[in-house]
Amino acid sequence: MTPPGPPEPPGPLGTPIRRTAAAALAVLAVLVIALLGDSLAQTGTGELEIPAAGGITVLRLLVCTALAIHIGELAGVRMAGDGPLPRRWSLPAAVTGFAASAGLLVLLSALSGLKLSTVYGLREGRLLLITANAFVLAALCAATRHHGLATLPLAAAVGAEAMRAHPETYSPAVGIGLTVVHLTAASLWFGTLLYVLRTMRLRGGGRDVLLRYARMAGWLFAALAVTGTFSTLRRLPLDGLFTTAYGRVLLVKLALFGVTALLALTARRRLMRGADAQPPARVELGVLGAVVVVSALLTVVPDPHWLLP
């Protein structure tokens, strides 16, 4: 009688174990990039280091991710149609967004040496307070049956983030408007794709859901390309593309954006041919996650407009 062999790992060939290891490595890579990316990008540029840049990047990343997950879920539910839906992540996302915004307020107070009551009176403090309160309202909506009402506070959070990113005195309305469209489109692209893939995994298929998403994704790509181009032309002189941290990080973001576009086109072609489009879509989601990380880093590096003539 043959003796029993070792117990089989969970899932086919230990797939859950590999997924857990991959997730752990991804989180570690994100933390390394967030904590060290600013210093690496500023190597040799002569720019002054931003205090607590790593911590700010991590908190900004959490805010952006929370917005994307919540906004994407609101859009994804409409695309999913009839059938089972994945567990909602909007409530924990909103709570995370609030915690990250509150953390930025506390960090601002610590770095400035001012009391929180004084920080609330600063422009940066007021905008962070608006974002934090917007996430609280979004969490309350997510905790009730009126999930769609979260659109209003999330719009306020996007507006506050756009205003925070453009403190310049020259045509601020243009910069704010471009950032509102850019941040909304980016949140929809990443967050909705995440929800669509979760829905397809739950249902064991769902080509129609991915097809509806693909139709929207084309418009999102166009919006991101146009607003990103104009924002860059307004903010970064060409001679600072390689000599500033902002320019270097932007080049990385553009490269990742190009890879994401190719993956999206590959998934769309496979979808049109009736083939399985989920593998390239999953990779696209991973690269989009990297774009979000680099975008958070881009909000921390020095603004090249004030550094170049």
N, C-alpha and C positions, 0 to 999 in steps of 0.2 A: 504493500500500500504506500502510495507516494505521500510523504509528509507535507502538510500544508505550507504554502509559501508565505512570504511576508504580506501583511495587509496592503491592499491597493490604496493608493492615495486618493483623496476625494476628487471626484470628477474625472474626465478623460485625461489620463497622463498627468494628473496633478494640476489641471488647469487653474482651479481656485488658488492653489499655492503660488503659482506663477503670477497670477493676477495680483495677489496681495504683495508679492515681492516687487512687481513692476510699479504698483501704486506707491509703495514705500520709497522706491528709488526716485519716482517722479516728484514726490513731496520734498525729498532731500535736495534734488536738483533745483526745485523752485526756491527753496530757502537759501541755497548757495548763491543763486543768481540775484535774488532780492537783497541779500545781505552784503554781497561783494561786488555786484554789478556796477554800482556807482563808482567805486574806487578804480575798478578795472577800466571803465570807460574814460575816466579822467586822467589816466596815466599819460604823462608827457604833455598835457594841455595847458598846464599852469593855472588851471581854475581852482578856486578855493573849494575845499570839501564841505559839503552840506552836513551840518550836525545831525547825528542820528539818522542818516540817510537810509540805512538798512531797515531800521524799525519803521520808518515812514513808508518805505516801499512795500513792506509786508502788509501794513494796515491799509494802504491804498489798494493793494491787490485784493484784499478781502472785501473792500467796498465795491470795487469793480465786479468781482465775481458774484457778490450778493445781488447786485443790480441785474447782471446777466441771467442768473438762475431764475430770479423772480419774474423779470420781464419776459424771458423766454418761455417760462411755464404758462404765463397768461396767453401768449400767442400759440403755444403748442397745444393747449387744450382745445382751442378752436380748430386746429388742423387735424386733431386726432379723430374727430368724428365719432361714430358709434363704436362701442367695444370697450374692453377693460382699459383703465388708465393707471399709470404708475403712481406710486405714493407721492403725494405733494411734498416738495422741498421748499416751498415758498416761505413757510413760517420759520424754519431754521435759518434760511438765507437772510430774511429780514432781521432776525435777532443778531446774526453775525454782522450784518451791515451796521446795525446800531452800535454793537460793541466796538467795531473797528472805528467808527466815527467818534465815539466817546473816547476811545484810546488816542486818537489824533488830537482831540481837545486837551486831554491830560498831558500829552507829549508837548504840545504847543505851550502849555502853561509852564512845564518844567524847563523847556529850552529858553523861553523868554524871561523866566524868573518872575512872572506875574501871577497873581491869584486867578483862579478860574472866573471869578466874578468880573475881573478886569479883562480877561481874554475874551469873554462874551461880547465885549464892546468893540473888539477889533474886527476888521472886515473878514479875515480868515476865520476867526472864532464864530462870528455870526453865521457864516456859510456852513461851517461844520455843524453848528447847532441845528440849522435848518435840515441838513442831511440826516442827522441823528433822529430828529423828531419825525421826519418823513418815513424813516424805517420803522419807527414805533407805530405810526398809523398804518403802514403797510402790513406790519405783523398783526395788528388788530383785525384788519380786513381778511388776512389769510386764516386767522383763527375762527372766522365766522363763515357763513355760507355765501357771503357777498365778496367773493374773491376778486371779482372784476373791479371793485371800487379801489383796489390797491393801485390802479393805473394813475390816479391823481397824485397821491403822495410820491410814487416812484418818479413821476414827471417832475415834481418839485425837487427831488434828490438829483436828478439828471441836470436840471437847471442850475442848482447850487454848485454842483461839481464843475459845470461849464464856466460859471462865473469865477470860481476859485482858480481855474486853470488860466484865466485871461485877466490879470490885474492891470494890463497895460492901459495907458492913457490914450493911445492912438487907436481910433476906430474899434473900441471894445465890443460894440454890438455885433460887428461882423465876426470877430473871433468867437464870441459866445455862441452865436447862431451856428457857425460851422461845427463847433464842438458838440452842441446839443444833437445835431443830426448825426455826427460821427459816433458819439457815444451810444445813442439809441440804436443805430444800425449795427454796431459791433455787439451790443448786448443781445439784440434779436438774433444775429447770426450764430453766436456761440450758444446762448441759452436755449434757443428753439431747437437747434440741432441736437443738443444734449437731451432735451425732452423727447424729441422724435425718435432718437435711437433707443431711449429707454422704453418708449411705447412699443416699438417694433420688437425689442427683445422680450417684452412681456407677452406680446401676442404671437410670437414666433413667426413674424412676417409683417406685412403692412406696407406693401409697395405704394399704395395710394397715398398714405401719410407722407412718405418721403418725397413723392412726386409733388404734392402740394407745397411742401417745404422748399423744394428745388425751384419752383416758380417764384417764390418770394425771395430766395437767396440771390437770384440774378439782380433784382433791384437793390438789395442790400449791398452787393459788391459794387455796383455803380455808385451808390451813395458814399460808400467808404472811400472809393478811389477819388472821386471828385472833391469831397471835403478834406481828405487827407492831403491831396495835392495843393489845394489852395491854402490850407493851414501851414504847410511846410514853406511855401513861397513867401507867406507873410512873416514867418518867424525865423527862418534859417537862411542867411545869405549863402550862396553857393561856395564861397571861399571858406566857410566854416564846416563844410560837410565832413571833412576828415580831421580837422584840428580842434573840434569841440566834442565834449562828451555827448551833447544832444545829437549832433550829427552822426556820431558813431552808433549810438543806440538806435537812431532812426534807420540807419542802413540795415541793421540787424532786423528791425521790424519789417522793413520793406522786403527783405529776402524771405522772411517767414510768410509774409502776406502773399508773395508770389507762389511759394510752395502750396499754400492753402488754396489759392485759385486753381492751380493745376490739379490738385486732388479733387476739388469741387467739380471741375470739368470732367475728370475721369469718372467720378460717381454718377454724374448726369448722363454721360454716354452709356455707361453700363445700365443705367435705369431705363434709358430709351430703347436699348436692345433687349430688355427683359431679363438681363443678367442680374446677379446679386450685387447691389451697389453698397451694401453695408460695410464691407472691408475698407474701401477707400474713404467712406464717410467717417468711420471710426478714427482713421489716421488723421483725417481733416480736423476732427474735433480735438485730437491731441495737439496738433500744430496750432490750432486756434487758442488752446490753453496757453501755449508758449507766447503767442502774440499778446495775450492779456498780461502775462508776466512782464514782458518787455514794455508794454504800454504803461504799466504801473511805474516801472523804472524811469520811463521818459518824463513822468510828472515830477521826479525828484531831482534830476540833474539840472545844473544851472541853465537858465534861459539864455540862449546865444544872442538874442536881440540886444541884451544889455552889455554883452561882452565884445561885440564886433562893431566897428565903425559903420 
